[in-house]
Amino acid sequence: MHQQKALISLVSMNGIKYLYMSIPEIYRIFLETTGVSTDSRTIKSGNFYIALSGQHFDGNNFAEEAIDRGASFSLVESSKYTQGTKRKDLEGKIIEVDNTLVTLQDLATYHRRQFSIPVLAITGTNGKTTTKELVADVLQTKYRIVKTEENLNNHIGVPLTLLRIAQTTEIVIVEMGASHLLDIAELCAIAEPTHGVITNIGTAHLEGFGSKAGVTEAKSKLYEWLRDHQGTVFVNKNDKDLTGLIYRIDSHQFLNNVWYGDKQPPLNKNLFGDFNKENMKTAMAIGEHFEVRKVDIKKALQEYEFKSMRSEQINTARENKIILDAYNANPSSMKASLEAFAKFSTPKTKWVVLGDMKELGESTEREHRELLWEISRHGFTNVILIGEELGIANQASKKYAEFKTLEECLRSYFLRGIKKSVVLIKGSHSMKLWELVKEL
């Protein structure tokens, strides 16, 4: 079994008791490894495997397999690790705790506290990941950075980001997502940021927040954390939601506020939508604050390529230009994309292809009806709707082409008649609208 000392019962940073080892003891083991992995299928030699459980999986079942694949140690939950200790070769390699997720989070916080470097937290309803990538491109012209990979921005992804901090790291960029009221507060307690920015406040995850006021309350936890810990906040002075929030949170000006928004970003030929201009303004302000040379800021922003299905522009063999913004969607981002597409200057025919928005709770029907009103307001006529909710909203007028599922749309051959056009594709991630690109 694991190298058990006397049976120790210590309270962790988050109030959970560990059975055998304190966080400093587990940390010493972590330092002997080549990094943390939570996926036994992608283990690299020398990794520290942490077994997490979800609704449809239990990582404890793969603790031994992870070691066979090259992990040096596996961290498991005592109540779930059922394979026993039949193999002598595993002695000292299996570490048991009450809660592996809390251990992961506490381990990450403990590691983060070993470094006196800036930790920049980025949250907001829309633009978090794009802003994070823009900021990273700017800062890495001068600094060695660690950033959130892809959009691993939750209670698991944030700790994994922190545990990648190395002795050479100079700045950490942590993206923070939220779908419930206290998510940002929890992530701040884990990452302990020194700097922060909220990109905007809109309507998303209403099922978890209830209303825009709930979204505002959740995002405000970043400002509150930085106020209470003498941190620095970057505030877009042109955003009334953010300026109002900062004055409510920090009426006595305890924060080191950096106001921005007046300077225009450099021209980027791949830029789509004013919302991405605001993301670039944020990256400019943060770069200037950290004394990156203006010439390097300009070059990084000019050369940035929008990717990962976020305002990504794709040219196809049928001479279509696809604006693929299908990583996620909510009422705020849908409205912004439609406004941007309406302003998009092109001699080609425009097509709008939209998919259902998810996690809107009781607001689902209303928000989808309002989305169709937005389409009509901008005068779009070539429109394809995909999903049951958009179909319900379209029932009254039957004004637009509709398909209940993505598969139904693909089987219809409808898309193959679209040529030499500009096509906006946007919908929630679960709609998988990126699969439409191959038909265009």
N, C-alpha and C positions, 0 to 999 in steps of 0.2 A: 504494500500500500504506500501512501505518501509518507514522507519522513515526519512522523508525528512527534512533536515534543509533548510536554504535558498538555492536557486538554485545556486550551485557552479559550476564553469567551470574552472577546473584546468588542466594544461598540464601534462601528465604523462611522465615517463622516456623515453618512446618511441614515444613521440610526439602526442599521441591521447588524446583528451579531455574527461574527465569524467563528467557526468551530475550532480551528486549530492554529491559524496563522494570522498575525496582524498585517495590515497593509504594508508597513515598512519591510516586513519579512518577505511578503509576496513580491514586493518591489525589487528586492535584491535578486530574486529568481528571475524576474522580468529582465533585469539588466544583463543576465547571462545569455539571453536569447537574441534572436535576430528580428524580433518584432512580434506583434500580436496578430492572430488570425482567428476569425469566428466561423470559418468555412473549412471543414476538413477536406473538401475536394481540391482546394487550392493551396494547401500547406506548402511552405517552402522550408528548406532545411534549417533547423534551429529555431523555428517559430514557437511561440507560446500560444497554444490553442486554448481558447476560452469557449466553453460549451454554453450556448444560449438556447433558450426554448421559445417557440412561438406557437401560434394556433395550430399549425399543421406540421410542425417538426420539433424534434428534441435533440439538440446537439450533444447531450450527454451520451447518447447511444453511439456516438462516433469518436469518443475520447481515445479509445485504444487504437482505432484506425488512424487517427491523426498522428499518433506517435509512430505507428508503422510507416506512415508516409513521410516522416522526417521531423515532426515536432519534437522539441526537447521536453516539454511538459504539457499537461492538459489540466485545465481548471474545470472542475465539475461541481454540480450541486449534490450534496450528500443524500438528499431525499430521492433523487432521480437517478443517481448513478447505480445501476443494478447489475453491472457485469461482474462485480466482485473483484477479487485480487488473486485469481488463479495463476496468472502469469508472473513468475518471479522477476522477469526482465522489466516489469513496470514499477517495481518498488522504487519509491522516491520520485516518480514521474507523474503521479496523479495527486493533485491537490484538491481537497474537498472544502467547500464553503457552503454557507446557507443559501446564498443568492449570487449567482455568477454575474448577473447584470449589474447589481449594485457594486460588486467587487470591481468589475470593469470600470465603472464610473469613478469609484474612489481611487483606483489605481491611476486613472488618467489625471485626476485632480492632483494627486500626490506628485506625479511626474511633472505636471505643469508648474507646480510650485518650486521645482528645482531650478527654474529659469526666470531671470529678471529681464524679460524681453516683452515688447508690445504684443498683445493678443487682440486682434481686431475682430469684433463680432459684426456680422452682416445679417440683418433680417428684414422683413417687409412682405407685403402681400404679393407683389410682382417684382421680377427683376433681380431676385437675390443671387441666383446662380450666374447670370450674365455679369452683374456688377462684381461678384467675387472674381470671375475670370478676368475682367478688365482691370481690376485693382491688382490682381496677381501679376498680370503682364507688365503693368507699370512698375510695381515695387521690385520685381525680380531683375530689373535693369540695374539696380543698385545693391539689393539685399539678397541673402539666401533665405528663402521662405519655405514654410509649410502651409499648404492650403487644403481645404476640404476637397476631396476627390469627388467628381461628378456631383451628385446632390445628396451625399451622405450627411444629412443635416439634422438628424434626430438624436434621440437619447442613446443610440448606439453609435451612429456615425460621428458625432462630436467627440466622444471619448477616443475613438479610433484615430481621429485626426490628431488629437493631443498626444497620443502615444507614439506618433511619428516624429515628434520634436527631437532633434539631435543636438549635440554640443555645438555644431556649426550653425544652427538655425538662428536667424536674427529677427524675423517677424513671423507671426502665425496669423493666418486668415481663416476664420471659422464661420461658416455659413450656418445659420440657425433657422430651422423651420418650425412651424407650430400648427397644430390642428385643434388644440384645446387651450383653455384659459391660462394655465400655469406652465405650459411647455417652455416658454422663453425664460421664465424665472428658474426653472430646473436646469436648463442648459447654461445659464449664467453662473449658477452655483457650481457647476461642473468645470466650466472653462475659465471662470474668473477673468473676464476680459478687461483690458485697460482702455480700449478704444471701441467705439461702436457707431453704426449707422443704420437707420431704418430707411429703406428705399422709398416706401410709400405705404399708405394704409388704404385698403380697399375691401371688397367683399369676396371672401374665399373661405372655404371650410365652415360655412355657416351652420352646418350640422353640429359642429363642435363648439362654435362661438355664440350662435344664436342670432347675432346681429353685427353690424359694423361697429357698434359701440363695444361689443365683446372683442372684436378683432383689435380695436384700439387699446383696450385694456390689456390684452395679452402682449402686444408689441411694446407697450409702455414699460414693461418690466425691464427691458434693456436700459432705457433711460434711468429708471429708478436704481438699478444696480450700479451704473456708472456714477450717478449722483452720490450714492452712499459710499463709494470707494474711490472718490476723487478722480474719476476717469474723464476721458475726452470724448465728446459727441460731435459728429459731423451732421449738420442740419442744412437741408436745402431750403433756403429762405423763401423760395417761390411756392412752396407746398404749404397751404394753409393748415392742413391736418397736422403736419409735423411741427410747424411753428406754434400752433395752438397747444399741442401736447407738451412741447418743451417748456413753455411758460407755465403750464399747469404743474408739471413735474418739478420744475426747477425755478420757482418764482424768486428765490433768493440768489440765483446764479452761483450755485456751488459747483456746477459742471464747468469744465474747460471747453466751452462751445466753439466750434469752428463753423462759421456760416459760409455758405457757398451758393452758387447758382447764377451769378451774373456773367461769368466768363463762358463763351461759347466753345464747345469742343472742336478739335480739328475735323476736317472732312474725312469721312470713311465711306468709301464707295459701296460697301456692303451694308451700310446703315439702313434700317427700315424702321420708321416710326419715331416720333418725338420722344416716346418713352425711353428709347435707347439713347437719345441725346442726354436725357437726365442721368442715365446710368453712367455715361461717359463723363459727365460733369462731376459725378461722385468720385470716379477714379482720378480725375484731375486734381480735385481738392485733397484727396488723401495722399496722392503722390507729392503734391506741393508741401503738405504738412510734414512729410517725412523727407523733405529736401532732395527729392529726385530731380535731376536736371530737367528743365523745361523741354529741351530738345529730345530727351529720352521719353518723356511723357507723351509728347506729340507723336513721335515715331511709333510708340507702342499702341496708341489709340488709332492711328491711321491704318496700321497693318493688322489690327485685330480682325479675325474672321469669325462672324457669328456662326455658331455651330450647335451640335447636339439638339437639333430640332427646336432651337430657340431663335426665331427670325432667320433661320438658315435659308440661303438662297441657292436653288439648284436648277441648272439648265438641263433640259432633257432632249432626247433625240427628235422629238416632235416639235422642237422649237418652243416648248413651253418654258416659262420661268416659274418655278415653284417657290413660294414663300412658305416654308414649313415651320410652323410654330405649334407643333403638336405634342410638346412634352407635357404641358398642362394647360388648364383653362379654368377661369372663373369669371363672374360677371364683369369685374373691373378690367381684366386683361382682354376679354372678348371685345368690350367697348373700345378700348385703346387700339386694338388691332384693326377693327373695322374703320375707325377714324383715320388711322394711318394709311390703310389701303385705299380709302376714298381720296386721299391726297396724293397717292402714289401716281406719278406722271408716267404714262406709257401710251403709245399708239395702239398697243395690242388690246384685244378683248379681255375683260376682267371676269374671273370666276371666283366665287366664294364657296368654299366647302367647309362646313362646320359640323362638329360632333357634339354630343351631349356634354353638359357640365355636371360633375359629380360632387357629392358631399355638401349639398345645399339644404338638406333637411326640408323643413316646411316651406322654404322659399323656392323650392325647385320649380313648381309650375309657374309662379309669377316671374321668376328670373328668365326662364326660357321664352315666355311670351314677350318680355321686354327686349330680349335679344332679337326676336323677329321684328320688333318695332324699330330697333336700331338699323337692321338691314334695310328696311323700307325707307327709313329716314335718309339714308345715304344714297338711295336710288339704285341699289344693286338689283339686277334682274336675272343674272345667270347665277343661280344659287342652288346648292345641293345640301340637304340636311340629312344627317345620319344619326339615328338613335331614337328610342321610344319617346323621350321627353320632348325633343324637337318635333317629332311627329304629332304629338298631342297638341303642341302649341300651334302647329300648322293646320290643324283640322278645320278651323273656322273658315279660312280663306282658300286653303289648298293652293296657295300662291306659288309655292316653291316645290321643286322636285324633292322627294323624301324617300329614305330607305330606313327600315327598322334596324338593320345591322350593317356592319362593315361588309360582311360576307355577301349580303344581298346586293350591295352596291357593286362589289367586285364581279359578281356573277352577271350583272345586268349589261355589261359592256358599255354603260352610259359614258364612262370617262374617256373611252377611246375616241369619241367624237370631238374631244377638246384638243385643238391644235393651235400653235402660234398664239398662245394666250398667256396671261399672267394669272396664276392661281394661288389664292390664299387658302391654306389648310390649317385649321385650328380646332382643337377639341381636347378634352381631358385625356390623360395618359392611357387610361384603361380602354379608351376607344380605339387605340392603335392606328390612328389615321395615317401614320407614316407609311403604312403598307399601300396606300393609294398612289404613291409616287411612281412605282414601277409601271402603273397603268397609264401614266401621263407622259 
